[in-house]
Amino acid sequence: MDIKKFKNGKIKMSIQKDYDIENDGSINENVYHDDMFMSDLSLNQINGYMYITDYNTQLVYELGSYLMQNPLKFLLEELEEKHTLYFYPLNKKESRSLLQDLENGY
């Protein structure tokens, strides 16, 4: 997966066809561990909702509701279908509050 972070906080995720796609057409799950981890991005549940957090920039990105069973599977399926995803950060105040809640175990 190719991950590009923009100065305004936006994140672009796109798949690399020769590297990320398995023989059966699915996306290799190692993209989370390899590419997202190396970009300081992680999936976290905070207050019952799923978010992508960037500890390096202290920004948080909405991913989905508490109804989401498997956020990694959702992310991979969306990438498989659309090939490119964009995420826009919550504002700094909301991001700080959510990261504090995560630290406090909510």
Secondary structure, 3 states (H helix, E strand, C coil): CEEEECCCCCEEEECCHHHHECCCCCECCHHHHHHHHHCCEEEEEECCEEEEEECCCCEEEEEECCCCCCHHHHHHHHHHHHCEEEECCCCHHHHHHHHHHHHCCC
